[in-house]
Amino acid sequence: MCVDVTMQLKHVAAVLVLVIVVLGGSSAYLLQYASSLQTENRSLMANNTALNGELASIATHYALAAVNVTLYAPAGSDAQSVSSYIFAAPRAGILIPKGPANYTVIMDAYRPYANVTAGTFTFMVGTLEGVPVVMTIEQLGGLASRSLNAERMVTLFNLTMLIYPGTSGAHLPPSEMKIGDIVVGARLVDFGNFYMAPNGALYAGEFSGVSSLGKFLYLYSNPALVKIGAAAASEVANQTAIPQWVNNMSAPYEPKVFYFGTQGSSEMWLTNTTFINATNSVFHEIDEDGDYPSALAVVLGTARPTPFIEISTISDSAFEYSTNRGIPSTPHGAMSASVYAQTESDQVLLLMLQTMKQDNVTTVPYYSPTQSYFPSQWYDTPTNPQTLLGNSTP
C-alpha cells in the first residue's frame, strides 16, 4: 500500500509540472519537456492498473486547478531548472494575515522572482532579507482560510519552516499585558476545543478530555526558532515606543516580550472577561488569534513535519478597553493600534530572517517537537527569557 501512495505522489508531481506555464524564453523547451513527462506518466499509470481510475481523477483535479508561474526575474535556458528552483529549492514559508491590510514593511524588503497561482491561491517566490522565501497573503480573514493557504503551500513547495507574523487579543489583564506587547509563540493551543459541563465547567477536548487530543493538545514550536524569535522580539521591543493614546499612558510605552507564549486559536473574538478567565484556567492561553490550524497543517502535511513559529503583537484588550471590542479609539491621522501591532510583528520577522541569513541556518533540517523542549514551568512566567537570550543552543 505504501508503494501505491508513492506512485500517486509521483503522478501528481508529474501532472503539476505539466500545467506549469513559465513566462520567459523557455516555453518551447517546456512544451517538449511536458510532452515527455506525459508519455512517461501514461507508462507509469499502465503499470498500476488498480489505481488508473483514481489517478485519472487526481489528474483531472490538478488540470482544472492549473498551477501557473509568472517570472519577474530572468529565467535560465533550462525550463526544468526554473521549475526546480521554484518548487524544490528549500524556502522559508511566510504566512501573512489578510488584515490589517498594510504590508509595507514586508513588501519593501521583498525581492520577487516569480508569482505562482494554484487555483485561487497566490504565492510569491523570491527573497526576503536575502533568504529564499515563499509568501502568501490569506484570501479571507480567519483561521480556516490561513490553514488552507498553509496546506497548499507546504504541498507545492519545499518549506524548511513556516513563520506567521500577526496580531492578537490580550487574555491577561493590563497589569501583565498591554497593547503593543510581543508574544513569541513557544506553543499553540485551540482553546475553543472543549467540553462544557451543565454546571459551566470546561474540560479540554470536545469528546473525552485531553486524551482525545493526545499529543496535539499543544503544538510546540521548534526551540531554535523560539530562540531566534526571542532575540529578534527583544531587539524590536527595545527600539519601539507605542504612542501614549494606545494604552492611556502618560508617556510612550516600551513593549514587553512574552518569550514563552501560549497562543490561543479560535474563531471567537471574546470581550467577556469572565469567559476568557475560564478558558485561560484550562488552556493557559495568554492571547487570542493564534494559528493552531495552520501549524497543524504543516505538522501533518508532510512526511517530515515542517517546523513553525508564530510571532504575535497584542492589538486589542477587553481587559483594558470595555467597549469597541477592546480596541482603543484612533486619533485623527494616526495609525490604528492593529497597524502598530502588525508592524512590530513584521519587524520581528525581518530580524529573524537577517539572523538566519547571517548564521547560515535557513536550510538546517529543523524538526517539529511533539512535546515541549522547555520545562513546563517556564510557560508560567513567560516574560522571563530564561536561557533564550544567552549563547546556549537549544
C-alpha positions, 0 to 999 in steps of 0.5 A, a space after each residue: 500500500 505504501 508503494 501505491 501512495 508513492 506512485 500517486 505522489 509521483 503522478 501528481 508531481 508529474 501532472 503539476 509540472 505539466 500545467 506549469 506555464 513559465 513566462 520567459 524564453 523557455 516555453 518551447 523547451 517546456 512544451 517538449 519537456 511536458 510532452 515527455 513527462 506525459 508519455 512517461 506518466 501514461 507508462 507509469 499509470 499502465 503499470 498500476 492498473 488498480 489505481 488508473 481510475 483514481 489517478 485519472 481523477 487526481 489528474 483531472 483535479 490538478 488540470 482544472 486547478 492549473 498551477 501557473 508561474 509568472 517570472 519577474 526575474 530572468 529565467 535560465 535556458 533550462 525550463 526544468 531548472 526554473 521549475 526546480 528552483 521554484 518548487 524544490 529549492 528549500 524556502 522559508 514559508 511566510 504566512 501573512 494575515 489578510 488584515 490589517 491590510 498594510 504590508 509595507 514593511 514586508 513588501 519593501 524588503 521583498 525581492 520577487 522572482 516569480 508569482 505562482 497561482 494554484 487555483 485561487 491561491 497566490 504565492 510569491 517566490 523570491 527573497 526576503 532579507 536575502 533568504 529564499 522565501 515563499 509568501 502568501 497573503 490569506 484570501 479571507 480573514 480567519 483561521 480556516 482560510 490561513 490553514 488552507 493557504 498553509 496546506 497548499 503551500 507546504 504541498 507545492 513547495 519545499 518549506 524548511 519552516 513556516 513563520 506567521 507574523 500577526 496580531 492578537 487579543 490580550 487574555 491577561 489583564 493590563 497589569 501583565 499585558 498591554 497593547 503593543 506587547 510581543 508574544 513569541 509563540 513557544 506553543 499553540 493551543 485551540 482553546 475553543 476545543 472543549 467540553 462544557 459541563 451543565 454546571 459551566 465547567 470546561 474540560 479540554 477536548 470536545 469528546 473525552 478530555 485531553 486524551 482525545 487530543 493526545 499529543 496535539 493538545 499543544 503544538 510546540 514550536 521548534 526551540 531554535 526558532 523560539 530562540 531566534 524569535 526571542 532575540 529578534 522580539 527583544 531587539 524590536 521591543 527595545 527600539 519601539 515606543 507605542 504612542 501614549 493614546 494606545 494604552 492611556 499612558 502618560 508617556 510612550 510605552 516600551 513593549 514587553 516580550 512574552 518569550 514563552 507564549 501560549 497562543 490561543 486559536 479560535 474563531 471567537 473574538 471574546 470581550 467577556 472577561 469572565 469567559 476568557 478567565 475560564 478558558 485561560 484556567 484550562 488552556 493557559 492561553 495568554 492571547 487570542 488569534 493564534 494559528 493552531 490550524 495552520 501549524 497543524 497543517 504543516 505538522 501533518 502535511 508532510 512526511 517530515 513535519 515542517 517546523 513553525 513559529 508564530 510571532 504575535 503583537 497584542 492589538 486589542 484588550 477587553 481587559 483594558 478597553 470595555 467597549 469597541 471590542 477592546 480596541 482603543 479609539 484612533 486619533 485623527 491621522 494616526 495609525 490604528 493600534 492593529 497597524 502598530 501591532 502588525 508592524 512590530 510583528 513584521 519587524 520581528 520577522 525581518 530580524 529573524 530572517 537577517 539572523 538566519 541569513 547571517 548564521 547560515 541556518 535557513 536550510 538546517 533540517 529543523 524538526 517539529 517537537 511533539 512535546 515541549 523542549 522547555 520545562 513546563 514551568 517556564 510557560 508560567 512566567 513567560 516574560 522571563 527569557 530564561 536561557 533564550 537570550 544567552 549563547 546556549 543552543 537549544 
